[in-house]
Amino acid sequence: MIASLLVSILASIDEIDAITIVPIKPYSKPEVELARRALARTYRLMIRIEHEERMPTGSYYKPRNRFRADRIISSLLRNGDGDIKLGITTADISTTSGNHKDWGVFGLGYLGKPACVVSSFRLHKDRSKFESRFQKVVIHEVGHNFGLPHCPTSGCIMCDANGKSASMDNEKGFCSKCRRTLVNVLK
């Protein structure tokens, strides 16, 4: 089953040669640049920055004053051009997780789908660690787009943060297994 999933993911991302950053209002230009640098350094693909967009219609979740990450991703997928699309925003985003209908998240990306979204909203509490944590979330979510699931290896950037930004501080990069998978995908 895992092998067939990887084959399916490889087929769907075989033609990807770039990652496109889509600034979604509200957003921060310095954060877009921070994401661009992290992606260029990590994935060594062409990185494009698209014109800014508004939050997609229907993504606002009024009871919690948040935006639904899955709806943002759906909008990015509709406007797809073959690249991986990374939406960047400073707004609070959420998804459904287990029994939680509206779980606040740093980012969301689906395995093998060419779009993800990252928000800096929950990362601003500790400014001294903000840049490192933000870059790790960006790399992590795009890693899902390349087919990497959450990893149980301590220190791997693909570990699940479980809603705790401090858990990212121990992440050093991709573990050997995730790195091998990524190298095979990006051949």
Secondary structure as GFF3:
##gff-version 3
##sequence-region A 1 187
A	DSSP	alpha_helix	2	13	.	.	.	ID=ss1
A	DSSP	beta_strand	18	23	.	.	.	ID=ss2
A	DSSP	alpha_helix	29	43	.	.	.	ID=ss3
A	DSSP	beta_strand	46	49	.	.	.	ID=ss4
A	DSSP	beta_strand	60	61	.	.	.	ID=ss5
A	DSSP	three_ten_helix	62	64	.	.	.	ID=ss6
A	DSSP	beta_strand	66	68	.	.	.	ID=ss7
A	DSSP	alpha_helix	69	78	.	.	.	ID=ss8
A	DSSP	beta_strand	84	89	.	.	.	ID=ss9
A	DSSP	beta_strand	93	97	.	.	.	ID=ss10
A	DSSP	beta_strand	100	105	.	.	.	ID=ss11
A	DSSP	beta_strand	107	109	.	.	.	ID=ss12
A	DSSP	beta_strand	115	119	.	.	.	ID=ss13
A	DSSP	three_ten_helix	121	123	.	.	.	ID=ss14
A	DSSP	three_ten_helix	127	129	.	.	.	ID=ss15
A	DSSP	alpha_helix	130	145	.	.	.	ID=ss16
A	DSSP	three_ten_helix	165	170	.	.	.	ID=ss17
A	DSSP	alpha_helix	176	185	.	.	.	ID=ss18
###
